[in-house]
Amino acid sequence: MPQPPDPPPRPSPTRGEGADPHAWIDRFAADLHIAARDLVRDGEASRVSDEAVARIMTAAIRLYVAKSDGEERTFRPIVREDNEPLTATELLSAVSELLRALRLGPMELALWYRRRPDEP
């Protein structure tokens, strides 16, 4: 005898999902940003698994591309912080590994590079 379907999930009051089931992402992003900054500052980045970092980066890249392409606009993908800015070394290390993960190189990056519409 077939089982009845599972009931739909209930909105979580702790995530504020009553109005928008994805509103928690904005709050999560702010908390994640602070936690990651603190872990790096304290030399404890190893407390986060490689898998978790990969999932976060993949999600962030997908959302950025979907927003910029879907909304036909670009926006600054990096938070500007006066007290602990992201360094060029951090950014380029990540970009290099992102390219390597898909077996791409600087040539492919040059082909896809585009200027932001608001840049001279």
N, C-alpha and C positions, 0 to 999 in steps of 0.2 A: 504494500500500500504506500503511495507517495506521501512524503512528509509535507505538511503545510509550509508555505514560505515563511522565512523569518520576518518579524515585524520590522518596519523601517526604524533606523536608529533615532533615538530621541535627541533633541538638541541639548548640548551640555551647557548648563548655566555658568559654569566656570570659564567657558570659552566664549560666551556671548553669542552663541550660535542661533539664538532665536530669530534674529533679524537677518543676519548674513552668516552662513555656515563657514565662511572663510575669513571672517574678521579676526580670528585668533592669530592669523599669520602676521599682521602688523605688530601685535603685542609680542609675539614670539620673536620676531626679527629684532626688536629693540633689546629684549632680554638676551638673545643669543649674541648680539653684537657686544654687549657689555661683558658677558661671561667669557667670550673668546678673547677679548682684549685683556681681561684680568688673568686668564690662564696663561697667555703668552707672556705677559709682563712678569708673572710669578714663576716662569719656567716650567709650567705644568701642562703644556699642550698634549703631552702623551696620555693624559687622563681621558681624552676623547679618542674613540676608535677611528681607524683609517676609514672604515665603512661609513661611519657617521659623517665624517668630513666630506667624503665623496658624494654622499646623498645630498648634503646641504649645498655643495657646489653645483651639482647637477640641477637641482631644483632652482637655484638662483639663476643659473645661466638660462634655463628654459623660460623662467618668468621674465627675465630681462628681454630676451629675444621676442617673446610673444607680445610683450607690452610695446616695445619699440617698433616692431614690424606691424602689429595689429593696430596701433594707434598712430602709425606713420609719424613718429617723432622719436627723438632720442632724449635721454636724460642722463645725468651724471651717475654712473653705476657704483661709485665709491663714495662713502661717507667722508666728508672733510672734517678732520679733527685737528684743532690747533695744538692740543696737548700731546697726542700720540698719533701723528698721521701715518697712513700706510706708506711705506717706503717704496722707491723704485725697485729695489732688490726684491722685496716681498712680491710685488706685482709681477715682475718679469720672471721670477722663479715659478710662480703659479701659471703664468701664460705658457712658459716653456713646457711644463708638464701637461697642461691641457692639450697643447698641440701634439706632444708626443703620444698622449693617450689615444688619439685618433690617427696616429701615424701621419701627421701633417708637419710641415716645416715652415721656415720663414717665407719661402716662395709662395705657398698657399695663403699665408697671412697677408702678404703684400697684395695678392690678387683680390682678397676680400676686404681689405682695408677701405674704410670710407670716412670721409670727414663729416663731422656733425653739421647740420644745417646752420647752426648759430655761430660756427667758427668762421673767421675770415679766410 
